[in-house]
Amino acid sequence: MTYRPLNLARWIIWCCFAAILIVAPLIFHEGASMSLLSQVGTLTIFALSYNMLLGQGGMLSFGHAVYSGLGAFFAIHALNMAGAGSPIPVVLVPLIGGVAGMGFGILFGYVTTKKSGTTFAMITLGLVELVFSASLMFPEFFGGEGGVSSNRVTGEPFLGITFGPQIQVYYLIAFWLFVTTIGMYAFTQTPLGRLVNAVRDNPERVEFIGYDTQWVRYMTLILSAFFAGISGGLSAINFEIVSAENVSAVRSGAVLLFTFIGGIGFFFGPIIGAVVGVFLTVMLSDFTKAWQLYLGVFFILIVMYAPGGIASIVMMNVRVVVHRQFGRVAPLMAAICAAGLVIFLGAVVLIEMLYHVTLAIGRGPLMKLFGFQVNTGAPAVWLIGVALVAIGIIAFAKIKTPFCNVWDDVNTDIEAATRRAQT
């Protein structure tokens, strides 16, 4: 019998995660903030389940919304049955969505995982279009274009919990978020989780040692569909309505976008992606009509300059801090961030004025921007935006080379120190 020391750092991380989930609504306690937190929770489960395919298994899927959406439909029908007198507690409704998602994972996954790579991606795209079309063809179950609505306040309250107030719904989502996150992390430590990593990296070698790669992908997809179904069930409780949009390619593309932005190579990457995704699609859309443009540009920048996602940027800087080298890069990093901020401000000025001129010119040339009254008909305002972008680009170009040189030197020193410590 071997003694395995307690992984104290892991326990601290999980305790901090639980503490954040508990404390978050006490800090952001407004009604709109509570709704945003609930959406972040459901999207986090959805993104983590998707990353079981993309990040851990290398399976690019364009149809993951099928499992969360169908799980949501089954969950909302269960919610309606509970309202009609069936003894189904609301707390377990997400589990019904998870079982439904897993069932469709068994059904569809056997076909989709027959192939890998681009072929797998194209099959999943066809699958999501098929299910989306079917959702409009069978209104008895899917509710047609209007969807299926429900009321989550059903039955007798248990210990005063009715799930009417949004904070009670949030804590239900937080509970399932914590449980499913532990479950998905535990999957990465199992033999199947290690095998799907091997299938992602070198499927030929996995087959050579005697494992069926299609079976590994199939089992992973089933588990991923289960967690996606739980996410759909929670979404049904939160919004009290499920429509054809829940099984659309748009939702599948959105989870791909946010997972990649967060970082598919890190377990916590999709969590960051979910937070950023809700900010860009929900909060930002309340302030500007150009939110989709900002989302697209941000995604392009991530793909070009940080293909590992935001999580990779965080971990690279953590590595530098741990080795006490951050002081060497901090001045130039601050300068390059300042230059980027100037470019961003100039671009926002130009984009917002352009949107106003093209879409809202009927309201007159005046508009609100950063709290100031701006006249889009004045050439000076446009020149200010162009000047900010030009100044930022020039400063960025001058700082980029010195920053890259210092960054490379710092990482070279860290590598050398690491090798010396290992010998």
Buried (B, 14 or more C-beta within 10 A) or exposed (E): EEEEEEEEEEEEEBEEBBEEBEEBBEEEEEEEBBBBBBBBBBBBBBBBBBBBBBBBBBBBBBBBBBBBBBBBBBBBBBBBBBBEEEEBEBBBBBBBBBBBBBBBBBEBBBEBBEBBEEEBBBBBBEBBBBBBEEBEEEEEEBBBEEBBBBEBBBBEEEEEEBBEEBBBBBBBBBBBBBEBBEBBBEBBEEEBBEBBBBBBEEBEEBEEEEBEBBBBBBBBBBBBBBBBBBBBBBBBBBBBBBBBBBBBBEBBBBBBBBBBBBBBBBBBBBBBBBBBBBBBBBEBBEEBEBBEBBBEBBBEEBEEEBEBBBBBBBBBEEBBEEBEBBEBBEEBBEBBEBBBEBBBBBBBBBBBBBBBBEEEEEEEBEBEBEEEEBEBEEEEBBEBBEEBBEBBBEBBEEBEEEBEEBBEEBBEEBEEEEEEEEE
